[in-house]
Amino acid sequence: MSDQRISAQEERTLMTQGNILKILIRFAFPLFLGNLFQQMYNTVDSLVVGHFCGDNALAAVSSSGSLCFLIIGFFQGVFVGASVLISRHYGARDQEKMEKAIHTTVVFALFAGVLLSVLGVLFTPTILGWMGTPDNVMPNSVAYFRVYCCGLLALVLYNTANGIFQALGDSRHPLYYLMIAAGLNVVLDLLFVAVFQWGVAGAAFATSIGQAVSAILGFAHLMSGKFVTRISLKKLRPDWKVMGQVLHLGLPSGVQNSVIAIANLVVQSNINSFGDSAMAGCGSYSKVEGFVFLPITCLTLAMTTFVSQNLGARQYDRVRQGTRLGITLTVCLSEAIGVLFFLLAPFLISLFSNTPEVIQFGIRQARVEALFYFLLGLSHACAAILRGAGRTIIPMGVMLAIWCLFRIGYITVMVGLIPDITVVFTAYPVTWLLSSLIFLLVLRRGRWMELHL
């Protein structure tokens, strides 16, 4: 790759110079479109399954969401550490260290993908039983998740490639690959479920194939020599010092994701106790929330990369400007999205089911939570800034204490006193408020920008 090509690509991907607002939007918009297509995977599964297989099958797919995140959440958190490290070296223009971090991350991903697949297939019935999955939903839940687990290697490798692109400031190529994969997923969903009548297993097969296509396309470009870095099979060996740095930065996020997933399993168990309609309705709400909150997710991902690259370049004033701007944008956009969701909830939830009781459960959850999205956005923005600075232990501690322990305790006590599903929904705004207050206190101290490693 010529110096001229490298210079041109670096100009498009480096976040250490130029207008901050334009940089964040330029990075976040393709990321938003890409994540929109990624959300189509499970959402199309739910739409097709709900319409062609019924509410029982929809409940099985919906209730598997928390379990999916539990299995892959830990390793995705570790990849956050890798992304921060890669971004920091890229911002510092240290090509050698950047390439070591990339190749070490890929080796780890290969190992993690195989391990996840084996564990997922073996322990699916046990974990679903712990979740209190109803007997009439269990067969479909097991069928869906076991097939899903067979494709976890592809999912992990896709997330690895996507993380490398994002760490280096490129959000366009993941968008291209996801557009292709999402379109394929829609076609295969209809073919496997509606035509071949394979049920929930067919939906899981379609998802896995789409993820495999994304992973193949991503790594093909990373190995082509047409990017700012090139992955080489000869260099695929772990550097144990780099691995230690990745784990130091990533383990807290991995633990955080796993513990939050466990807390979500507890919440899901409470929802399951209200019956099939509650499971399907709340699952439909989660699908809609996944879509409408995508702009915030993508903006906070842009903030993580921005902070990491600029700290690597030691541009501290620019980091301060970017964080203030990012937080303001996130809070305003989150609340605008929440108001729209609050108003459009009946229409949006009805896209997933025609059963009135199912729709009412989804609407009830939206009406309790949506107007407090500004607090959720604020928490995500602050956590993203701290992760970009390599301070991943702080978000882990806050999420563990508030989003997990306090949330579980709140639900356990309050549902015991007031056996109404609305009580479960109120736990979210309460914990979003507490975490936001703690994060703001941490950021005001200013010491989070001190580099380490």
C-alpha angles and dihedrals in degrees: 000000000000125000089242092057092046091050092051093048093046089053089058097044108034113096097190096096138033136045109336097211092050091047094051093047093044090054098038099047099062087040089054092051091046094050089046089060091044090054087056090071099072094023093057087047089056095044095048095041093046094052100038103031105030138238094302091061091042089054089052093053092043096049091050092064096083091045092052090053091047092056098046101025096084094054093042087056091053089052088057086064090050092049093051091050093048092048092049093052091045091052089049089048092235102149097178096054091042092055092047090053092049097049093044089052092052092052090050090049093054091052093044094049094054092045093049093051093052095045093045095053094045100046104033097106092045095052093043088053091052088053091059093242107183117252093242091055098040100085093053092043092053093046093050098045097044092055089044090054091055087065097047094105089060090046093051093047091048091052089048093053091044091050092051092051092048094046088056093049098256115128096154102076095052086053093055093049094046092051089058094043095046092051089050090049092055092051093047093046091057092042097048099038106029100032106026092031094219091151121209091344089062091054090052091049091053091050094049093049091050091051091049091054091051092051094048094049093046096051092042089062094042090053096043098081091236096108135071088267134025128218111219125194089219091060095050098116128110121258101210095206090053090044088055090053092048091051092045090056098033107039094073090053090046092051089046092053093047095048092047088050090052089050089050089052088056090049090046090052089055090049091048089057089066092061143250095309092054090049092050094042095049090043089055090050089052091053092052091045089052089058102041094046094051095098089058094047091051095045091052091048088054089051092053092053092043093052094045096049094046094047087051087054089044094235097148098166089053090051090054092049092048095049094050091049093044094051092049093050093046096051094047095045093046093055093046089053091047093053092050092048090049091054098040098040097111092054096042096048092046089062088076102044142012094208110110095213092052091049092049093055091052093047092049092055092048092049091053099045112025100076089057095056090111088070092049090049092049092052092049092048094051092046091050092053092051092048090051088054090051092249093128094145092069097058089043092054094046094046092046093050100039111020093040117023098029093040093050092046092048093050094044094052099038097045088050089055097037112025095203126120090226087072089062090053094051090060090075101059090042093054093042089057095050095047092048092054092050094047092051091053090052094049093048090061091065098207092109089085094066107114122233135174 
